[in-house]
Amino acid sequence: MTSTDPKSRVHDTEVTVWVGKSGIDPVTDELSEQLSDRGVVKVKFLRAARAGTTTEDLASDLAERVDADLVDTRGHTAVYQR
């Protein structure tokens, strides 16, 4: 039986977008395209991206910019779906 629950798909999903020292602006188009193609995308926030803020704040901001749902954050990784 295949589950359509995004959280159950997260375990097998690889990180395909990395947010680095340039912040979230450079990855918004890429994340948007991947969400259109895949539906669920995992994003890793590198240390340089988190300077002065939290992963949760960055993840929420990125979700708003790409009009996606933030499914989960664990550590410095976030999962998005459309």
ABEGO torsion letter per residue (X at the ends): XBBABAAAAAAABBBABBBBAAEAAAAAAAAAAAAAAAGBBBBBBBAAAABGBBAAAAAAAAAAAAGBBBABBBEABBBBBX
